Amino acid sequence: MADTTIDPTLGPVLARTGDERAVLESFLDFHRAIVLRKVRGLPHDEASRRLVPSLTTLAGLLKHLALVERNWLPCLFAPGPGDVYLTTEEEARASFTLDPGETVETLAAAYEAACARSRDVAARFDLDHVVPHPQLGEVSLRWVLVHLIEETARHAGHADILRELTDGETGAL
């Protein structure tokens, strides 16, 4: 008989009977961690190698997702000096492009810092809190968290495939 136990350390499993916010935040953190795990241990040259026709690389995913975190939570809910919501296709493409001096380590640290800032900002507001959005009119924190789960999970899947193409390592986690 197959072992059907679920790893109890997985956040979404632990939040399975939690309230809505606990479930949303645990799934988002779960997918954030997957992205980081897919990049950890790779030399920068491998993490920044293009394996698909688009600009998508493992290192580029970290850079892009750090921008996504900054754009959707701090820029909308608690903008600080210099926080500007980015909206153009050019800015989106640039978020995948690595600059000289950026490394997997610096990109991972920037992503982790962006996630921490997002968590801090989100914690200050109720899920029903609504803010103006430059393209959508208004968005609630609930909607933004669901969007971040979708965006991060989609890119975690990209990272899974890119990691397999890089060194053959597979696995959902």
N, C-alpha and C positions, 0 to 999 in steps of 0.2 A: 504494500500500500504506500502511495506517495505521501511525503510529508507536506501537509497543507497549512502548516502554521505560517503566520505572517510575522515578519520581523517587527517586533513591537517598538523599535527605535524610530521607525518611520513616522514623521510628524502627522501626516494625514491619517494614519492608523490610530494614533493616540488621540486625535481630535474627532474621531468617528461619531462620538455622541456629544461633541461640543456645540457651542452656539455658532451662529452663522459666521461671525468674525473669526473665531478660532479656526473654523474649517477653511475659510478663504485664506487667512494668513499662513496656515500650515501648508496648504497646497502651493502657495506662492514660494514659500521658503524651501519646500521640497524641490521644486523645479530650479530655483536659483542654485541650490547645492549640486544638483545634477550637472548643470552647466560647468560649474567650477571643477567638479570631479572629472569631467571629460577632458579638461585641459591640463589638470595637474600632472606633473611628472614628464611632460613633453618638453623637449628643448625648443627654444623660440623658433628656430628655423623650421622645425616640423609643424609647430602650431600656426605659423604664419604662411605656410605653403598653400597655394591655391590648388585645389583638387577638383573643382567644379568651374564651369564657365563664368559664374558670377564672382563678385568680390568676396564672397563668403569664405572665411577661414576660421579656424578655431579661435585664434587670437582676435580676429575681427569681430567674432560674435561677442566676446567679452567687452570690447570697446563699444559696440552697438548697444548691448544690453545695459551698460552703464549710462549711456545717453537716454535710453528708454526710461530707466528708473528716475533720472533727474528730470526728464521732460514731464512725466505723468504725475509725479507726486510733489516734489519741492517746487517746481516751476508753476504748477497750477494752484496748489493749496497753501504754500508758504514761501513765496519767492523771496530770495535774498538779493543783495546787490549783485548785479551781473547775471542773474537767472533770466534767461529769455527762452520762451517756448519756441522750439524749432519746428517748422512746418513744411519745408520744401523737399522735393525729391533729391535735390543736390545735397542738402544737409543729411538726408538719410543715407545716401551713397557714401558720403564722406565719413559717416560714423563707422563704416566697415574698413576704411583705409587706415593702415598703420602709419604713424609718423616716425621719423628717425628717433631712435632712443627709446621707443616704447618696447617693452618686453612682456612676455607672458606674466612675469611676476608683477610688474608695475600695472599691467592691465587688470590682473586678478585683484590686486589691492584696490585699484580704483573702482572696480565693480563691487567689491565687498563694502567699500566706503559708501558708494551710491545706494546700495541696498540698506545699509544701516541708517543712512539719512532718510530714505523712504519710509522705513519702519517708524522712525522717530516722528516724522511728519504725520503719517497715517494715524498714529496713536493719539494725536491731538483732536481728531475729528470723529464724529459719529458716522456710521455707514451711510446715513441719509443726507449728510452734508453735501451741498451742491455748490459748485464753483463755475464761473464762466469759462468756456473753452473757445479758442479762436476759430475753430472750424465747425464744432458741433453745437454751439450755442451754450449748453450747460451739461455738466456731467456730475454724477454723484461719486462719492468715495467708493461705494459698493461697485459701481460700474467700472471705475478705474482699476480696482483690485481684480475684478474678473478679467478685464482686458489685459492686465499685467500677467495674470496666470496664463491666459491664452498665448500671449506673445512669448513669454519665457518658455512655456512648454513646447511651442513650435520650434523655437531655436534650440532647445535641449535635444529635440529629435534631430535637428540638423547636426548638432555637435556629436551625437551618437554615431551618425553615418560618417561624418568627417573623421572621427577618431578611428573607426573601423578601417577607413581607407588609408589612414596614416600609418597605423602599426598593427592592424588586425584585432585590436582589443574591442570586445563587444560587451554588451550587457546594458540593461536599462538603468543601472545605478552607477 
